[in-house]
């Protein structure tokens, strides 16, 4: 049963990566930019963010369980939500970096030179 719960948590935590992976690919193809660097950053950042949040939640639960017993559903929810937060921040930052690179600045006028 524990292996099934771990698999479910990993599937839940993969949703932000999947969403931002699609957004990065779509935005890069729209602006004709190579998305490889941004996709790598999103994937590696997702893995590191997920592991770091799992470690943080694990340490927090160890600290809490010294004073009181914790139900299994609380542990499941803590790891699921912690993984969602840790796994969503790096892909979102990668998408934001791509948007900042490709979005024109309105202060400098239109991109085409037809209005001269």
C-alpha positions in Angstrom: 0.0 0.0 0.0 2.9 2.4 0.8 4.3 1.9 -2.7 1.0 2.8 -4.3 0.8 6.0 -2.2 4.4 6.9 -3.2 3.5 6.4 -6.8 0.3 8.5 -6.5 2.3 11.3 -4.8 4.9 11.2 -7.6 2.1 11.4 -10.2 0.5 14.4 -8.4 3.9 16.1 -8.1 4.6 15.7 -11.8 1.6 17.8 -12.9 3.4 21.2 -12.6 6.3 19.9 -14.7 4.0 18.6 -17.3 2.0 21.9 -17.4 5.0 24.2 -17.7 6.7 21.8 -20.1 3.8 22.3 -22.5 3.7 26.0 -21.9 7.5 26.4 -22.6 7.3 24.3 -25.7 4.3 26.2 -27.1 5.7 29.7 -26.3 9.1 28.8 -27.7 7.6 27.5 -30.9 5.5 30.6 -31.2 8.5 32.9 -30.9 10.8 30.6 -32.8 13.2 30.1 -29.9 15.1 26.9 -29.1 13.4 25.6 -25.9 16.1 23.1 -24.9 17.8 25.2 -22.3 14.5 26.2 -20.7 13.2 22.6 -20.7 16.4 21.3 -19.2 16.3 23.9 -16.5 12.6 23.0 -15.8 13.3 19.3 -15.6 16.5 19.5 -13.4 14.9 22.2 -11.3 11.8 20.1 -10.8 13.9 17.1 -9.6 16.0 19.2 -7.2 13.0 21.1 -5.9 11.1 17.9 -5.4 13.9 16.3 -3.5 14.6 19.3 -1.4 11.0 19.7 -0.4 10.7 16.0 0.5 13.7 16.4 2.7 12.3 19.5 4.3 8.9 17.9 4.9 10.6 14.8 6.2 12.6 16.8 8.7 9.6 18.8 9.7 7.6 15.6 10.3 10.4 14.1 12.4 10.5 17.2 14.5 6.7 17.2 14.9 6.4 13.5 15.7 8.8 13.8 18.7 6.0 15.6 20.5 2.8 14.0 19.1 1.7 11.2 16.9 0.8 12.1 13.3 -1.9 10.3 11.3 -0.9 8.7 7.9 -3.2 11.0 5.9 -1.4 14.0 7.3 2.0 12.6 6.1 0.5 11.9 2.7 -0.9 15.4 2.4 2.3 17.0 3.6 4.4 15.2 1.1 1.9 15.8 -1.8 1.6 19.5 -1.1 5.3 19.9 -0.3 6.2 18.2 -3.6 3.7 20.4 -5.5 5.3 23.6 -4.2 8.9 22.3 -4.6 8.2 20.9 -8.0 6.3 24.0 -9.3 8.7 26.8 -8.5 11.7 25.9 -10.9 9.6 25.1 -14.0 7.6 28.3 -13.4 10.9 30.2 -13.1 12.1 28.7 -16.4 8.8 29.7 -18.1 9.1 33.2 -16.7 12.7 33.5 -18.0 11.5 32.4 -21.4 8.7 34.9 -21.3 11.0 37.7 -20.2 13.4 36.9 -23.1 10.7 36.8 -25.8 8.2 39.5 -24.7 8.9 42.9 -26.4 9.2 46.0 -24.3 6.4 48.5 -25.1 8.7 51.4 -24.2 10.7 50.9 -27.4 7.8 50.9 -29.8 6.6 48.2 -32.3 8.9 45.4 -33.4 8.3 46.0 -37.1 9.7 48.9 -38.9 6.7 49.5 -41.1 5.5 52.5 -39.0 8.4 54.8 -39.8 
